[in-house]
Amino acid sequence: MKLAIRWRSRALTGEAAALLALARILISAVPFRRWRGSLGVQVAPRCDAAAIHQRHRDARRLTKAVLRAAHRLPGETRCLAQAMALAWMLRRRRMECALVLGVRPGMSRGSIADLHAWVVRDGETLIGEDNSGYVPVIGFA
């Protein structure tokens, strides 16, 4: 039983690694307008601080697989690639989520650190947890 669970976990990590690699290639080499459709249908971003915090074991398992794969891939895997891979994995399993792109408010913007991406499911941020200083700009469901 434990062996099957271990292999399932490895398979999820492998899937996450492949999707992270794809996301990193798209982000670095292809214009946003060409791959934005893969993120889902554009929706208004929600900023609901009072959302009910529900625990979803399957979604968390996928999140852990993405984080493990991001840690194991060479180079740096930023939040957008991680969010893209997780959203793709969740949607492949028919699990609703929202991928949100945000920006740090203010006039002093100018670096890549002023942008952030995160994935929300049922009011819970699964990946990209440190989004408190960012204003949602666009969301995809």
Phi and psi in radians as a Rosetta constraint file:
Dihedral C 1 N 2 CA 2 C 2 CIRCULARHARMONIC -1.141 0.35
Dihedral N 2 CA 2 C 2 N 3 CIRCULARHARMONIC -0.572 0.35
Dihedral C 2 N 3 CA 3 C 3 CIRCULARHARMONIC -1.132 0.35
Dihedral N 3 CA 3 C 3 N 4 CIRCULARHARMONIC -0.725 0.35
Dihedral C 3 N 4 CA 4 C 4 CIRCULARHARMONIC -1.120 0.35
Dihedral N 4 CA 4 C 4 N 5 CIRCULARHARMONIC -0.713 0.35
Dihedral C 4 N 5 CA 5 C 5 CIRCULARHARMONIC -1.129 0.35
Dihedral N 5 CA 5 C 5 N 6 CIRCULARHARMONIC -0.724 0.35
Dihedral C 5 N 6 CA 6 C 6 CIRCULARHARMONIC -1.089 0.35
Dihedral N 6 CA 6 C 6 N 7 CIRCULARHARMONIC -0.770 0.35
Dihedral C 6 N 7 CA 7 C 7 CIRCULARHARMONIC -1.194 0.35
Dihedral N 7 CA 7 C 7 N 8 CIRCULARHARMONIC -0.623 0.35
Dihedral C 7 N 8 CA 8 C 8 CIRCULARHARMONIC -1.092 0.35
Dihedral N 8 CA 8 C 8 N 9 CIRCULARHARMONIC -0.730 0.35
Dihedral C 8 N 9 CA 9 C 9 CIRCULARHARMONIC -1.094 0.35
Dihedral N 9 CA 9 C 9 N 10 CIRCULARHARMONIC -0.741 0.35
Dihedral C 9 N 10 CA 10 C 10 CIRCULARHARMONIC -1.139 0.35
Dihedral N 10 CA 10 C 10 N 11 CIRCULARHARMONIC -0.682 0.35
Dihedral C 10 N 11 CA 11 C 11 CIRCULARHARMONIC -1.111 0.35
Dihedral N 11 CA 11 C 11 N 12 CIRCULARHARMONIC -0.725 0.35
Dihedral C 11 N 12 CA 12 C 12 CIRCULARHARMONIC -1.114 0.35
Dihedral N 12 CA 12 C 12 N 13 CIRCULARHARMONIC -0.710 0.35
Dihedral C 12 N 13 CA 13 C 13 CIRCULARHARMONIC -1.136 0.35
Dihedral N 13 CA 13 C 13 N 14 CIRCULARHARMONIC -0.682 0.35
Dihedral C 13 N 14 CA 14 C 14 CIRCULARHARMONIC -1.121 0.35
Dihedral N 14 CA 14 C 14 N 15 CIRCULARHARMONIC -0.753 0.35
Dihedral C 14 N 15 CA 15 C 15 CIRCULARHARMONIC -1.070 0.35
Dihedral N 15 CA 15 C 15 N 16 CIRCULARHARMONIC -0.777 0.35
Dihedral C 15 N 16 CA 16 C 16 CIRCULARHARMONIC -1.091 0.35
Dihedral N 16 CA 16 C 16 N 17 CIRCULARHARMONIC -0.722 0.35
Dihedral C 16 N 17 CA 17 C 17 CIRCULARHARMONIC -1.089 0.35
Dihedral N 17 CA 17 C 17 N 18 CIRCULARHARMONIC -0.753 0.35
Dihedral C 17 N 18 CA 18 C 18 CIRCULARHARMONIC -1.101 0.35
Dihedral N 18 CA 18 C 18 N 19 CIRCULARHARMONIC -0.762 0.35
Dihedral C 18 N 19 CA 19 C 19 CIRCULARHARMONIC -1.224 0.35
Dihedral N 19 CA 19 C 19 N 20 CIRCULARHARMONIC -0.617 0.35
Dihedral C 19 N 20 CA 20 C 20 CIRCULARHARMONIC -1.115 0.35
Dihedral N 20 CA 20 C 20 N 21 CIRCULARHARMONIC -0.741 0.35
Dihedral C 20 N 21 CA 21 C 21 CIRCULARHARMONIC -1.076 0.35
Dihedral N 21 CA 21 C 21 N 22 CIRCULARHARMONIC -0.768 0.35
Dihedral C 21 N 22 CA 22 C 22 CIRCULARHARMONIC -1.061 0.35
Dihedral N 22 CA 22 C 22 N 23 CIRCULARHARMONIC -0.802 0.35
Dihedral C 22 N 23 CA 23 C 23 CIRCULARHARMONIC -1.074 0.35
Dihedral N 23 CA 23 C 23 N 24 CIRCULARHARMONIC -0.744 0.35
Dihedral C 23 N 24 CA 24 C 24 CIRCULARHARMONIC -1.106 0.35
Dihedral N 24 CA 24 C 24 N 25 CIRCULARHARMONIC -0.683 0.35
Dihedral C 24 N 25 CA 25 C 25 CIRCULARHARMONIC -1.137 0.35
Dihedral N 25 CA 25 C 25 N 26 CIRCULARHARMONIC -0.819 0.35
Dihedral C 25 N 26 CA 26 C 26 CIRCULARHARMONIC -1.043 0.35
Dihedral N 26 CA 26 C 26 N 27 CIRCULARHARMONIC -0.806 0.35
Dihedral C 26 N 27 CA 27 C 27 CIRCULARHARMONIC -1.074 0.35
Dihedral N 27 CA 27 C 27 N 28 CIRCULARHARMONIC -0.725 0.35
Dihedral C 27 N 28 CA 28 C 28 CIRCULARHARMONIC -1.492 0.35
Dihedral N 28 CA 28 C 28 N 29 CIRCULARHARMONIC -0.436 0.35
Dihedral C 28 N 29 CA 29 C 29 CIRCULARHARMONIC -2.100 0.35
Dihedral N 29 CA 29 C 29 N 30 CIRCULARHARMONIC -0.271 0.35
Dihedral C 29 N 30 CA 30 C 30 CIRCULARHARMONIC -2.098 0.35
Dihedral N 30 CA 30 C 30 N 31 CIRCULARHARMONIC 2.357 0.35
Dihedral C 30 N 31 CA 31 C 31 CIRCULARHARMONIC -1.032 0.35
Dihedral N 31 CA 31 C 31 N 32 CIRCULARHARMONIC 2.521 0.35
Dihedral C 31 N 32 CA 32 C 32 CIRCULARHARMONIC -0.918 0.35
Dihedral N 32 CA 32 C 32 N 33 CIRCULARHARMONIC -0.710 0.35
Dihedral C 32 N 33 CA 33 C 33 CIRCULARHARMONIC -1.085 0.35
Dihedral N 33 CA 33 C 33 N 34 CIRCULARHARMONIC -0.373 0.35
Dihedral C 33 N 34 CA 34 C 34 CIRCULARHARMONIC -1.443 0.35
Dihedral N 34 CA 34 C 34 N 35 CIRCULARHARMONIC -0.502 0.35
Dihedral C 34 N 35 CA 35 C 35 CIRCULARHARMONIC -2.033 0.35
Dihedral N 35 CA 35 C 35 N 36 CIRCULARHARMONIC 0.015 0.35
Dihedral C 35 N 36 CA 36 C 36 CIRCULARHARMONIC -1.094 0.35
Dihedral N 36 CA 36 C 36 N 37 CIRCULARHARMONIC -0.477 0.35
Dihedral C 36 N 37 CA 37 C 37 CIRCULARHARMONIC -1.118 0.35
Dihedral N 37 CA 37 C 37 N 38 CIRCULARHARMONIC -0.446 0.35
Dihedral C 37 N 38 CA 38 C 38 CIRCULARHARMONIC -1.286 0.35
Dihedral N 38 CA 38 C 38 N 39 CIRCULARHARMONIC -0.212 0.35
Dihedral C 38 N 39 CA 39 C 39 CIRCULARHARMONIC -1.417 0.35
Dihedral N 39 CA 39 C 39 N 40 CIRCULARHARMONIC -0.288 0.35
Dihedral C 39 N 40 CA 40 C 40 CIRCULARHARMONIC 2.059 0.35
Dihedral N 40 CA 40 C 40 N 41 CIRCULARHARMONIC -2.973 0.35
Dihedral C 40 N 41 CA 41 C 41 CIRCULARHARMONIC -1.395 0.35
Dihedral N 41 CA 41 C 41 N 42 CIRCULARHARMONIC 2.332 0.35
Dihedral C 41 N 42 CA 42 C 42 CIRCULARHARMONIC -1.201 0.35
Dihedral N 42 CA 42 C 42 N 43 CIRCULARHARMONIC 2.301 0.35
Dihedral C 42 N 43 CA 43 C 43 CIRCULARHARMONIC -2.312 0.35
Dihedral N 43 CA 43 C 43 N 44 CIRCULARHARMONIC 2.867 0.35
Dihedral C 43 N 44 CA 44 C 44 CIRCULARHARMONIC -1.254 0.35
Dihedral N 44 CA 44 C 44 N 45 CIRCULARHARMONIC 2.274 0.35
Dihedral C 44 N 45 CA 45 C 45 CIRCULARHARMONIC -1.145 0.35
Dihedral N 45 CA 45 C 45 N 46 CIRCULARHARMONIC 2.492 0.35
Dihedral C 45 N 46 CA 46 C 46 CIRCULARHARMONIC -1.838 0.35
Dihedral N 46 CA 46 C 46 N 47 CIRCULARHARMONIC 2.415 0.35
Dihedral C 46 N 47 CA 47 C 47 CIRCULARHARMONIC -2.170 0.35
Dihedral N 47 CA 47 C 47 N 48 CIRCULARHARMONIC 1.162 0.35
Dihedral C 47 N 48 CA 48 C 48 CIRCULARHARMONIC -1.753 0.35
Dihedral N 48 CA 48 C 48 N 49 CIRCULARHARMONIC 1.647 0.35
Dihedral C 48 N 49 CA 49 C 49 CIRCULARHARMONIC -1.199 0.35
Dihedral N 49 CA 49 C 49 N 50 CIRCULARHARMONIC -0.378 0.35
Dihedral C 49 N 50 CA 50 C 50 CIRCULARHARMONIC -1.686 0.35
Dihedral N 50 CA 50 C 50 N 51 CIRCULARHARMONIC 0.298 0.35
Dihedral C 50 N 51 CA 51 C 51 CIRCULARHARMONIC -1.126 0.35
Dihedral N 51 CA 51 C 51 N 52 CIRCULARHARMONIC 2.582 0.35
Dihedral C 51 N 52 CA 52 C 52 CIRCULARHARMONIC -1.219 0.35
Dihedral N 52 CA 52 C 52 N 53 CIRCULARHARMONIC 2.269 0.35
Dihedral C 52 N 53 CA 53 C 53 CIRCULARHARMONIC -1.572 0.35
Dihedral N 53 CA 53 C 53 N 54 CIRCULARHARMONIC 1.715 0.35
Dihedral C 53 N 54 CA 54 C 54 CIRCULARHARMONIC -1.820 0.35
Dihedral N 54 CA 54 C 54 N 55 CIRCULARHARMONIC 2.568 0.35
Dihedral C 54 N 55 CA 55 C 55 CIRCULARHARMONIC -1.692 0.35
Dihedral N 55 CA 55 C 55 N 56 CIRCULARHARMONIC 2.258 0.35
Dihedral C 55 N 56 CA 56 C 56 CIRCULARHARMONIC -2.168 0.35
Dihedral N 56 CA 56 C 56 N 57 CIRCULARHARMONIC 1.830 0.35
Dihedral C 56 N 57 CA 57 C 57 CIRCULARHARMONIC -1.067 0.35
Dihedral N 57 CA 57 C 57 N 58 CIRCULARHARMONIC -0.745 0.35
Dihedral C 57 N 58 CA 58 C 58 CIRCULARHARMONIC -1.156 0.35
Dihedral N 58 CA 58 C 58 N 59 CIRCULARHARMONIC -0.743 0.35
Dihedral C 58 N 59 CA 59 C 59 CIRCULARHARMONIC -1.135 0.35
Dihedral N 59 CA 59 C 59 N 60 CIRCULARHARMONIC -0.661 0.35
Dihedral C 59 N 60 CA 60 C 60 CIRCULARHARMONIC -1.195 0.35
Dihedral N 60 CA 60 C 60 N 61 CIRCULARHARMONIC -0.611 0.35
Dihedral C 60 N 61 CA 61 C 61 CIRCULARHARMONIC -1.130 0.35
Dihedral N 61 CA 61 C 61 N 62 CIRCULARHARMONIC -0.717 0.35
Dihedral C 61 N 62 CA 62 C 62 CIRCULARHARMONIC -1.145 0.35
Dihedral N 62 CA 62 C 62 N 63 CIRCULARHARMONIC -0.693 0.35
Dihedral C 62 N 63 CA 63 C 63 CIRCULARHARMONIC -1.056 0.35
Dihedral N 63 CA 63 C 63 N 64 CIRCULARHARMONIC -0.795 0.35
Dihedral C 63 N 64 CA 64 C 64 CIRCULARHARMONIC -1.082 0.35
Dihedral N 64 CA 64 C 64 N 65 CIRCULARHARMONIC -0.653 0.35
Dihedral C 64 N 65 CA 65 C 65 CIRCULARHARMONIC -1.122 0.35
Dihedral N 65 CA 65 C 65 N 66 CIRCULARHARMONIC -0.733 0.35
Dihedral C 65 N 66 CA 66 C 66 CIRCULARHARMONIC -1.118 0.35
Dihedral N 66 CA 66 C 66 N 67 CIRCULARHARMONIC -0.781 0.35
Dihedral C 66 N 67 CA 67 C 67 CIRCULARHARMONIC -1.129 0.35
Dihedral N 67 CA 67 C 67 N 68 CIRCULARHARMONIC -0.687 0.35
Dihedral C 67 N 68 CA 68 C 68 CIRCULARHARMONIC -1.096 0.35
Dihedral N 68 CA 68 C 68 N 69 CIRCULARHARMONIC -0.812 0.35
Dihedral C 68 N 69 CA 69 C 69 CIRCULARHARMONIC -1.129 0.35
Dihedral N 69 CA 69 C 69 N 70 CIRCULARHARMONIC -0.705 0.35
Dihedral C 69 N 70 CA 70 C 70 CIRCULARHARMONIC -1.089 0.35
Dihedral N 70 CA 70 C 70 N 71 CIRCULARHARMONIC -0.651 0.35
Dihedral C 70 N 71 CA 71 C 71 CIRCULARHARMONIC -1.207 0.35
Dihedral N 71 CA 71 C 71 N 72 CIRCULARHARMONIC -0.573 0.35
Dihedral C 71 N 72 CA 72 C 72 CIRCULARHARMONIC -1.513 0.35
Dihedral N 72 CA 72 C 72 N 73 CIRCULARHARMONIC -0.404 0.35
Dihedral C 72 N 73 CA 73 C 73 CIRCULARHARMONIC -1.239 0.35
Dihedral N 73 CA 73 C 73 N 74 CIRCULARHARMONIC 2.528 0.35
Dihedral C 73 N 74 CA 74 C 74 CIRCULARHARMONIC -1.204 0.35
Dihedral N 74 CA 74 C 74 N 75 CIRCULARHARMONIC 2.658 0.35
Dihedral C 74 N 75 CA 75 C 75 CIRCULARHARMONIC 1.393 0.35
Dihedral N 75 CA 75 C 75 N 76 CIRCULARHARMONIC -3.114 0.35
Dihedral C 75 N 76 CA 76 C 76 CIRCULARHARMONIC -1.668 0.35
Dihedral N 76 CA 76 C 76 N 77 CIRCULARHARMONIC 2.290 0.35
Dihedral C 76 N 77 CA 77 C 77 CIRCULARHARMONIC -1.891 0.35
Dihedral N 77 CA 77 C 77 N 78 CIRCULARHARMONIC 1.864 0.35
Dihedral C 77 N 78 CA 78 C 78 CIRCULARHARMONIC -1.361 0.35
Dihedral N 78 CA 78 C 78 N 79 CIRCULARHARMONIC 3.048 0.35
Dihedral C 78 N 79 CA 79 C 79 CIRCULARHARMONIC -1.075 0.35
Dihedral N 79 CA 79 C 79 N 80 CIRCULARHARMONIC -0.617 0.35
Dihedral C 79 N 80 CA 80 C 80 CIRCULARHARMONIC -1.145 0.35
Dihedral N 80 CA 80 C 80 N 81 CIRCULARHARMONIC -0.789 0.35
Dihedral C 80 N 81 CA 81 C 81 CIRCULARHARMONIC -1.107 0.35
Dihedral N 81 CA 81 C 81 N 82 CIRCULARHARMONIC -0.714 0.35
Dihedral C 81 N 82 CA 82 C 82 CIRCULARHARMONIC -1.108 0.35
Dihedral N 82 CA 82 C 82 N 83 CIRCULARHARMONIC -0.771 0.35
Dihedral C 82 N 83 CA 83 C 83 CIRCULARHARMONIC -1.134 0.35
Dihedral N 83 CA 83 C 83 N 84 CIRCULARHARMONIC -0.716 0.35
Dihedral C 83 N 84 CA 84 C 84 CIRCULARHARMONIC -1.080 0.35
Dihedral N 84 CA 84 C 84 N 85 CIRCULARHARMONIC -0.841 0.35
Dihedral C 84 N 85 CA 85 C 85 CIRCULARHARMONIC -1.069 0.35
Dihedral N 85 CA 85 C 85 N 86 CIRCULARHARMONIC -0.785 0.35
Dihedral C 85 N 86 CA 86 C 86 CIRCULARHARMONIC -1.133 0.35
Dihedral N 86 CA 86 C 86 N 87 CIRCULARHARMONIC -0.761 0.35
Dihedral C 86 N 87 CA 87 C 87 CIRCULARHARMONIC -1.084 0.35
Dihedral N 87 CA 87 C 87 N 88 CIRCULARHARMONIC -0.725 0.35
Dihedral C 87 N 88 CA 88 C 88 CIRCULARHARMONIC -1.093 0.35
Dihedral N 88 CA 88 C 88 N 89 CIRCULARHARMONIC -0.756 0.35
Dihedral C 88 N 89 CA 89 C 89 CIRCULARHARMONIC -1.135 0.35
Dihedral N 89 CA 89 C 89 N 90 CIRCULARHARMONIC -0.746 0.35
Dihedral C 89 N 90 CA 90 C 90 CIRCULARHARMONIC -1.104 0.35
Dihedral N 90 CA 90 C 90 N 91 CIRCULARHARMONIC -0.785 0.35
Dihedral C 90 N 91 CA 91 C 91 CIRCULARHARMONIC -1.201 0.35
Dihedral N 91 CA 91 C 91 N 92 CIRCULARHARMONIC -0.565 0.35
Dihedral C 91 N 92 CA 92 C 92 CIRCULARHARMONIC -1.071 0.35
Dihedral N 92 CA 92 C 92 N 93 CIRCULARHARMONIC -0.466 0.35
Dihedral C 92 N 93 CA 93 C 93 CIRCULARHARMONIC -1.752 0.35
Dihedral N 93 CA 93 C 93 N 94 CIRCULARHARMONIC 0.266 0.35
Dihedral C 93 N 94 CA 94 C 94 CIRCULARHARMONIC 1.002 0.35
Dihedral N 94 CA 94 C 94 N 95 CIRCULARHARMONIC 0.687 0.35
Dihedral C 94 N 95 CA 95 C 95 CIRCULARHARMONIC -1.888 0.35
Dihedral N 95 CA 95 C 95 N 96 CIRCULARHARMONIC 2.066 0.35
Dihedral C 95 N 96 CA 96 C 96 CIRCULARHARMONIC -1.159 0.35
Dihedral N 96 CA 96 C 96 N 97 CIRCULARHARMONIC 2.516 0.35
Dihedral C 96 N 97 CA 97 C 97 CIRCULARHARMONIC -2.801 0.35
Dihedral N 97 CA 97 C 97 N 98 CIRCULARHARMONIC 2.953 0.35
Dihedral C 97 N 98 CA 98 C 98 CIRCULARHARMONIC -2.229 0.35
Dihedral N 98 CA 98 C 98 N 99 CIRCULARHARMONIC 2.236 0.35
Dihedral C 98 N 99 CA 99 C 99 CIRCULARHARMONIC -1.673 0.35
Dihedral N 99 CA 99 C 99 N 100 CIRCULARHARMONIC 2.149 0.35
Dihedral C 99 N 100 CA 100 C 100 CIRCULARHARMONIC -2.033 0.35
Dihedral N 100 CA 100 C 100 N 101 CIRCULARHARMONIC 2.341 0.35
Dihedral C 100 N 101 CA 101 C 101 CIRCULARHARMONIC -1.887 0.35
Dihedral N 101 CA 101 C 101 N 102 CIRCULARHARMONIC 2.280 0.35
Dihedral C 101 N 102 CA 102 C 102 CIRCULARHARMONIC -2.298 0.35
Dihedral N 102 CA 102 C 102 N 103 CIRCULARHARMONIC 2.923 0.35
Dihedral C 102 N 103 CA 103 C 103 CIRCULARHARMONIC -2.370 0.35
Dihedral N 103 CA 103 C 103 N 104 CIRCULARHARMONIC 2.573 0.35
Dihedral C 103 N 104 CA 104 C 104 CIRCULARHARMONIC -1.301 0.35
Dihedral N 104 CA 104 C 104 N 105 CIRCULARHARMONIC 2.284 0.35
Dihedral C 104 N 105 CA 105 C 105 CIRCULARHARMONIC -1.273 0.35
Dihedral N 105 CA 105 C 105 N 106 CIRCULARHARMONIC 2.757 0.35
Dihedral C 105 N 106 CA 106 C 106 CIRCULARHARMONIC 2.043 0.35
Dihedral N 106 CA 106 C 106 N 107 CIRCULARHARMONIC 2.924 0.35
Dihedral C 106 N 107 CA 107 C 107 CIRCULARHARMONIC -1.552 0.35
Dihedral N 107 CA 107 C 107 N 108 CIRCULARHARMONIC -0.123 0.35
Dihedral C 107 N 108 CA 108 C 108 CIRCULARHARMONIC -1.598 0.35
Dihedral N 108 CA 108 C 108 N 109 CIRCULARHARMONIC 0.272 0.35
Dihedral C 108 N 109 CA 109 C 109 CIRCULARHARMONIC -1.189 0.35
Dihedral N 109 CA 109 C 109 N 110 CIRCULARHARMONIC 2.764 0.35
Dihedral C 109 N 110 CA 110 C 110 CIRCULARHARMONIC 2.879 0.35
Dihedral N 110 CA 110 C 110 N 111 CIRCULARHARMONIC -0.046 0.35
Dihedral C 110 N 111 CA 111 C 111 CIRCULARHARMONIC -2.146 0.35
Dihedral N 111 CA 111 C 111 N 112 CIRCULARHARMONIC 2.917 0.35
Dihedral C 111 N 112 CA 112 C 112 CIRCULARHARMONIC -1.111 0.35
Dihedral N 112 CA 112 C 112 N 113 CIRCULARHARMONIC -0.410 0.35
Dihedral C 112 N 113 CA 113 C 113 CIRCULARHARMONIC -1.214 0.35
Dihedral N 113 CA 113 C 113 N 114 CIRCULARHARMONIC -0.196 0.35
Dihedral C 113 N 114 CA 114 C 114 CIRCULARHARMONIC -1.427 0.35
Dihedral N 114 CA 114 C 114 N 115 CIRCULARHARMONIC -0.082 0.35
Dihedral C 114 N 115 CA 115 C 115 CIRCULARHARMONIC -1.951 0.35
Dihedral N 115 CA 115 C 115 N 116 CIRCULARHARMONIC 2.603 0.35
Dihedral C 115 N 116 CA 116 C 116 CIRCULARHARMONIC -2.652 0.35
Dihedral N 116 CA 116 C 116 N 117 CIRCULARHARMONIC 2.619 0.35
Dihedral C 116 N 117 CA 117 C 117 CIRCULARHARMONIC -2.288 0.35
Dihedral N 117 CA 117 C 117 N 118 CIRCULARHARMONIC 2.518 0.35
Dihedral C 117 N 118 CA 118 C 118 CIRCULARHARMONIC -2.622 0.35
Dihedral N 118 CA 118 C 118 N 119 CIRCULARHARMONIC 2.832 0.35
Dihedral C 118 N 119 CA 119 C 119 CIRCULARHARMONIC -2.070 0.35
Dihedral N 119 CA 119 C 119 N 120 CIRCULARHARMONIC 2.294 0.35
Dihedral C 119 N 120 CA 120 C 120 CIRCULARHARMONIC -2.099 0.35
Dihedral N 120 CA 120 C 120 N 121 CIRCULARHARMONIC 2.404 0.35
Dihedral C 120 N 121 CA 121 C 121 CIRCULARHARMONIC -2.389 0.35
Dihedral N 121 CA 121 C 121 N 122 CIRCULARHARMONIC 2.101 0.35
Dihedral C 121 N 122 CA 122 C 122 CIRCULARHARMONIC 0.904 0.35
Dihedral N 122 CA 122 C 122 N 123 CIRCULARHARMONIC 0.765 0.35
Dihedral C 122 N 123 CA 123 C 123 CIRCULARHARMONIC 1.410 0.35
Dihedral N 123 CA 123 C 123 N 124 CIRCULARHARMONIC -0.026 0.35
Dihedral C 123 N 124 CA 124 C 124 CIRCULARHARMONIC -1.881 0.35
Dihedral N 124 CA 124 C 124 N 125 CIRCULARHARMONIC 2.240 0.35
Dihedral C 124 N 125 CA 125 C 125 CIRCULARHARMONIC -1.386 0.35
Dihedral N 125 CA 125 C 125 N 126 CIRCULARHARMONIC 2.061 0.35
Dihedral C 125 N 126 CA 126 C 126 CIRCULARHARMONIC -1.550 0.35
Dihedral N 126 CA 126 C 126 N 127 CIRCULARHARMONIC -0.690 0.35
Dihedral C 126 N 127 CA 127 C 127 CIRCULARHARMONIC -2.462 0.35
Dihedral N 127 CA 127 C 127 N 128 CIRCULARHARMONIC 2.525 0.35
Dihedral C 127 N 128 CA 128 C 128 CIRCULARHARMONIC 1.432 0.35
Dihedral N 128 CA 128 C 128 N 129 CIRCULARHARMONIC 0.712 0.35
Dihedral C 128 N 129 CA 129 C 129 CIRCULARHARMONIC -0.991 0.35
Dihedral N 129 CA 129 C 129 N 130 CIRCULARHARMONIC -0.623 0.35
Dihedral C 129 N 130 CA 130 C 130 CIRCULARHARMONIC -1.450 0.35
Dihedral N 130 CA 130 C 130 N 131 CIRCULARHARMONIC 1.174 0.35
Dihedral C 130 N 131 CA 131 C 131 CIRCULARHARMONIC -1.914 0.35
Dihedral N 131 CA 131 C 131 N 132 CIRCULARHARMONIC 0.221 0.35
Dihedral C 131 N 132 CA 132 C 132 CIRCULARHARMONIC -1.165 0.35
Dihedral N 132 CA 132 C 132 N 133 CIRCULARHARMONIC -0.524 0.35
Dihedral C 132 N 133 CA 133 C 133 CIRCULARHARMONIC -1.610 0.35
Dihedral N 133 CA 133 C 133 N 134 CIRCULARHARMONIC 0.227 0.35
Dihedral C 133 N 134 CA 134 C 134 CIRCULARHARMONIC -2.056 0.35
Dihedral N 134 CA 134 C 134 N 135 CIRCULARHARMONIC 2.535 0.35
Dihedral C 134 N 135 CA 135 C 135 CIRCULARHARMONIC -1.746 0.35
Dihedral N 135 CA 135 C 135 N 136 CIRCULARHARMONIC 2.161 0.35
Dihedral C 135 N 136 CA 136 C 136 CIRCULARHARMONIC -1.063 0.35
Dihedral N 136 CA 136 C 136 N 137 CIRCULARHARMONIC 2.335 0.35
Dihedral C 136 N 137 CA 137 C 137 CIRCULARHARMONIC -1.920 0.35
Dihedral N 137 CA 137 C 137 N 138 CIRCULARHARMONIC -0.759 0.35
Dihedral C 137 N 138 CA 138 C 138 CIRCULARHARMONIC -2.580 0.35
Dihedral N 138 CA 138 C 138 N 139 CIRCULARHARMONIC 2.523 0.35
Dihedral C 138 N 139 CA 139 C 139 CIRCULARHARMONIC -2.303 0.35
Dihedral N 139 CA 139 C 139 N 140 CIRCULARHARMONIC 2.671 0.35
Dihedral C 139 N 140 CA 140 C 140 CIRCULARHARMONIC -2.278 0.35
Dihedral N 140 CA 140 C 140 N 141 CIRCULARHARMONIC 2.290 0.35
